[in-house]
């Protein structure tokens, strides 16, 4: 930290905001939807459908929650350490890594506390897997990091 300003502040804002949104949305789904039940936001297009997942994305490694929870924990702790001890990041990198931390921590909390991840966003128009805010956060983070790489790779225009 320098002169009272938090280094990489967008990193921490993205991480905390993403984690709070993820955990709050999952709490509401668990409280107000019964497992397997669905609530249409836009009928036939987007529904909230309460589902549980003991695996990773797309239910890969289903039933293998024991090692997946440790992977989530290690990734989360590594990203926290990176945020504290790492170099000054660009804005895109800060948001990207912060979103990935939010997603890893959000799903990791589910795995440790409940033994499964709560999923609920059900895009029916394309029959996609049911997912959650943590999953969205990880993907937004990856897009931000891709943008950061593209910006860094862009040749700078030097004045002659």
LODO-698863 format. One line per 5 residues: their letters; for each residue x, y, z of C-alpha. Coordinates in nm, 3 decimals, decimal comma, m for minus. Layout:
BEGIN
a = X/Y/Z | ...
end
This chain:
BEGIN
xxxxx = 0,000/0,000/0,000 | 0,113/0,348/m0,073 | m0,003/0,674/0,085 | m0,329/0,532/0,221 | m0,445/0,406/m0,118
xxxxx = m0,514/0,035/m0,162 | m0,299/m0,113/m0,439 | m0,503/m0,278/m0,716 | m0,832/m0,153/m0,567 | m1,040/m0,269/m0,866
xxxxx = m0,915/m0,622/m0,798 | m1,062/m0,621/m0,448 | m1,383/m0,444/m0,553 | m1,446/m0,704/m0,828 | m1,363/m0,992/m0,592
xxxxx = m1,583/m0,873/m0,305 | m1,873/m0,760/m0,524 | m1,870/m1,084/m0,723 | m1,853/m1,299/m0,410 | m2,136/m1,110/m0,237
xxxxx = m2,359/m1,127/m0,546 | m2,287/m1,498/m0,587 | m2,353/m1,597/m0,227 | m2,660/m1,371/m0,192 | m2,817/m1,506/m0,513
xxxxx = m2,754/m1,867/m0,407 | m2,903/m1,797/m0,063 | m3,219/m1,656/m0,223 | m3,251/m1,951/m0,459 | m3,215/m2,200/m0,173
xxxxx = m3,468/m2,008/0,039 | m3,733/m1,950/m0,226 | m3,704/m2,232/m0,481 | m3,740/m2,599/m0,411 | m3,472/m2,828/m0,556
xxxxx = m3,558/m2,913/m0,916 | m3,824/m2,639/m0,938 | m3,807/m2,359/m1,191 | m3,920/m1,997/m1,206 | m3,939/m1,837/m1,553
xxxxx = m3,789/m1,491/m1,591 | m3,866/m1,496/m1,963 | m4,070/m1,809/m2,026 | m3,889/m2,054/m2,251 | m3,579/m1,835/m2,264
xxxxx = m3,433/m1,772/m1,915 | m3,546/m1,948/m1,598 | m3,420/m1,976/m1,244 | m3,396/m2,350/m1,184 | m3,258/m2,475/m0,854
xxxxx = m2,997/m2,744/m0,922 | m2,701/m2,881/m0,732 | m2,369/m2,987/m0,879 | m2,114/m3,210/m0,703 | m1,870/m3,165/m0,990
xxxxx = m1,708/m2,882/m1,180 | m1,828/m2,694/m1,490 | m2,082/m2,888/m1,697 | m2,093/m3,145/m1,412 | m1,747/m3,271/m1,507
xxxxx = m1,599/m3,484/m1,228 | m1,943/m3,524/m1,066 | m1,926/m3,676/m0,721 | m1,561/m3,578/m0,676 | m1,629/m3,286/m0,445
xxxxx = m1,352/m3,380/m0,202 | m1,061/m3,285/m0,425 | m1,255/m3,012/m0,609 | m1,310/m2,820/m0,285 | m0,934/m2,821/m0,223
xxxxx = m0,865/m2,698/m0,576 | m1,110/m2,411/m0,515 | m0,938/m2,333/m0,184 | m0,587/m2,337/m0,331 | m0,687/m2,121/m0,630
xxxxx = m0,866/m1,875/m0,401 | m0,576/m1,848/m0,156 | m0,329/m1,816/m0,444 | m0,532/m1,532/m0,594 | m0,560/m1,357/m0,256
xxxxx = m0,179/m1,380/m0,218 | m0,138/m1,256/m0,575 | m0,364/m0,959/m0,497 | m0,169/m0,872/m0,184 | 0,188/m0,938/m0,294
xxxxx = 0,168/m0,912/m0,673 | 0,275/m0,627/m0,893 | 0,059/m0,331/m0,989 | m0,192/m0,459/m1,244 | m0,368/m0,284/m1,530
xxxxx = m0,737/m0,212/m1,483 | m0,837/m0,503/m1,708 | m0,608/m0,739/m1,514 | m0,743/m0,619/m1,180 | m1,105/m0,678/m1,279
xxxxx = m1,016/m1,007/m1,449 | m0,828/m1,161/m1,159 | m1,078/m1,018/m0,909 | m1,370/m1,179/m1,092 | m1,188/m1,514/m1,110
xxxxx = m1,120/m1,493/m0,734 | m1,490/m1,421/m0,671 | m1,595/m1,723/m0,876 | m1,342/m1,964/m0,727 | m1,422/m1,851/m0,373
xxxxx = m1,799/m1,855/m0,431 | m1,810/m2,209/m0,562 | m1,544/m2,314/m0,311 | m1,757/m2,192/m0,020 | m2,047/m2,400/m0,153
xxxxx = m1,827/m2,709/m0,181 | m1,695/m2,676/0,174 | m2,022/m2,576/0,343 | m2,284/m2,779/0,155 | m2,085/m3,044/m0,030
xxxxx = m2,219/m2,922/m0,367 | m2,247/m2,605/m0,573 | m2,585/m2,434/m0,611 | m2,666/m2,357/m0,975 | m2,975/m2,172/m1,095
xxxxx = m2,932/m1,971/m1,416 | m3,103/m2,179/m1,683 | m3,073/m2,048/m2,040 | m3,334/m2,256/m2,219 | m3,325/m2,093/m2,559
xxxxx = m2,991/m2,268/m2,630 | m3,022/m2,561/m2,382 | m2,705/m2,469/m2,199 | m2,589/m2,610/m1,865 | m2,743/m2,454/m1,554
xxxxx = m2,489/m2,224/m1,388 | m2,449/m1,951/m1,124 | m2,303/m1,604/m1,066 | m1,964/m1,752/m0,967 | m1,944/m1,924/m1,307
xxxxx = m2,036/m1,598/m1,481 | m1,773/m1,417/m1,275 | m1,499/m1,661/m1,380 | m1,592/m1,619/m1,746 | m1,608/m1,240/m1,722
xxxxx = m1,266/m1,254/m1,557 | m1,124/m1,461/m1,842 | m1,263/m1,216/m2,098 | m1,107/m0,924/m1,908 | m0,769/m1,101/m1,902
xxxxx = m0,795/m1,172/m2,276 | m0,863/m0,801/m2,334 | m0,562/m0,713/m2,115 | m0,341/m0,942/m2,327 | m0,474/m0,792/m2,651
xxxxx = m0,415/m0,438/m2,527 | m0,062/m0,525/m2,411 | 0,015/m0,692/m2,747 | m0,110/m0,394/m2,946 | 0,190/m0,211/m3,093
xxxxx = 0,223/0,139/m2,954 | 0,231/0,427/m3,198 | 0,549/0,624/m3,142 | 0,574/0,981/m3,262 | 0,858/1,065/m3,496
end
